[in-house]
Amino acid sequence: MKLRSIDGKKLQILRGELTQEAVAEKLGITKGQLSHYETGVSEPSIRVLVKILELYQVSFDEIVKDETKSKIFPKSVELNYISA
């Protein structure tokens, strides 16, 4: 079960005015790969993820989607799980 995944929209925001080509070059990947990460088509490897975190100077928690909160579980169950 996948609980957390990279939030491509956050990657786009972090990239700012830099081109995909410029960021991809800094990360040692292709522009197409970066585009796939930013659009959610695929996720980076651990190696690339570490480079992304270092490049943008952010933590893992800052660039992930929190998919642990779903409509399946009521909020009280989520809060009990977190505080337990």
C-alpha positions, 0 to 999 in steps of 0.5 A, a space after each residue: 500500500 502506497 502511503 506517501 508519494 512525491 507531490 509534483 505540483 510542489 516540485 513545479 513550485 520549487 523549480 520556480 522560474 528555472 527551466 526543466 532543462 536547467 534543473 534536470 541537468 543539476 539532478 543528472 536526469 533528462 528533462 523528460 524524467 523531471 517532467 514525469 516527476 512534476 506531473 505525477 507520471 512517475 516518481 524519482 529514485 532514492 538517489 534522485 530524490 536526495 538530489 532534489 531535497 538538496 537542490 531545493 533545500 527542503 525536507 522529504 515531508 515538505 514535498 510529499 502528498 499526505 495520502 494517509 488521510 483518506 475518506 475511508 477513515 473518519 478523522 477521529 480514527 486518524 487522530 487516535 492513530 497519530 497520537 497512539 
